[in-house]
Each structure stands twice: as structure tokens, then as C-alpha cells.
């Protein structure tokens, strides 16, 4: 597992929006980063590049809608369930952001039924 935000196996992925866009928590846990796979100006497509850096849920959702194209409905539910603002206490996000996102996704799937 890599600790580089640009790696496919970065451990702090919040949600995959679609095949080319994702949201991660930065290494310092102070912001969410909307990332695009590869660079639109270069042939290399095996890494992730930051597009927007957000401290609030509303800004993150606005940027995701503006730049990432079609967003998976389950990913939209994860974004909507994020805290209003990413806050840090002792180097970790309050409420366990990644765990919370996973729990919200599971709850949304339960509500949707089979």
C-alpha cells in the first residue's frame, strides 16, 4: 500500500465517483482532494492528479459535479453524508471519515433494498 496520494492503492480513498474520478483525504487529513486519473495533457494515465482541494462538503460536491461528469449514485450518497467541514484533531479526521463514509454507503444500500 502506497502513502502517495497519486497511487491507485492510496489508503485514504473516500469514494470513487466513476472510473476516472475519485475523492481522497489528503495525507495531512486537512482537506478532501478531487482527483482525476492521469493528466489530460499527457499520455500517462497510471496515476491520479489533484483537481480541487476542499475543506467543506458543499465545495467538494460542487467541484465534483462541475468536473467529474456522471457520478455513481452510491458515490453521491457518500459525498452527501460527509461532515459539513473536514476537521482535524490529533492528525485524524473527527468521526473517522473513511469509516463513516463506508457506513453511510452501507446504510444507503440497505435503504435501497434488493
N, C-alpha and C positions, 0 to 999 in steps of 0.2 A: 504494500500500500504506500502510495506516494503522499508526501505532505505538500507537494506543489499544487497550487490552485488550478494550474493548467492541465493537470493529468486526468486521464479518464477515471482512475481509481482514487481520486482525492476523497478523503473520508468524510468531508463535511458538505456533501451534496444535500441540499434541502429538497429539491424536486427537479425532475426532468420535465420540461414544458412540452417538448416534442423531440424529434430525432436530432435537431441541430441547436437547440437552446436549452439551457438549464440555469438553475439558481443555486449558488453555493453560499455558505457562510465563510467570510474571509478568515485567514489564519489567525488573526488577532481577535476574532469574534466581535468586531465593532460595526460590521456592515454586511448586507447581502450584496452579492455580485451577480448581475445578469450576464451570462456568458454565451458566446456563440462558438460553435465548433469551427476551428480553423480561422484563417484570415480570408476575408472576401477578396483581398488583393493579391494573395499568394496561392500557389498550388498546394502547399502543405495543409492538410486537413486533419492531422492527428493530435491536435491539442485544442485547448479551449482559451478563448480570448475574452477579456472583460469588455463589456459594452456600457453598462450602467452600474453605478455604485450607490446603494440606497440604505438609509437608516430608518425609513418608515415603510410600513406595509403599503400605504396608498401610493407612494412614489414607485415602489417596486412593481406593483400591479399596473400602474400607468405605463411604465417603461416596457414591461413585458408585453402589454397589449400593442404598444406602438411599434416595437421592433421584432418580436419573435414570430409573428404570423399566427397560425392556428395553434391554440393551446389546448392540450388534452383537458377535458372537463374535470378529471380527478386532480390534475395539477392545479387547476383554477381553485378547487376546493381547498387544497393545501395552502395556496397563497392567501386565500380569504381567511384562513384560520390562524395565520401567523400573528404574533403580537403586534400591536399598533406601532411600536417602535422597538428596534433591537436595542436592548440594554445589557450592559456588561457588569458582572460582579465577580471579582476574583478571576477574570480571564475567561469565564464561561457565560454563555447567554442564560439569563434568568428563565426558568421554566424548562430548560433542556430543549432548545429549539428543534433539533433534529428529531428527538423522541416525540415531541409534541406534534410535529408535522406528520410523523408516521401514525400516531394515534388518531389524528384528525382524519387522515386518509382512510384508515380502517373504519372509523365511525361513519364516514360518508358512504363507504361501500356497504356497511350494514344497513343503513337507512334506505339505500337504493334497492336492496333485496337482490334476488337471483336474476 
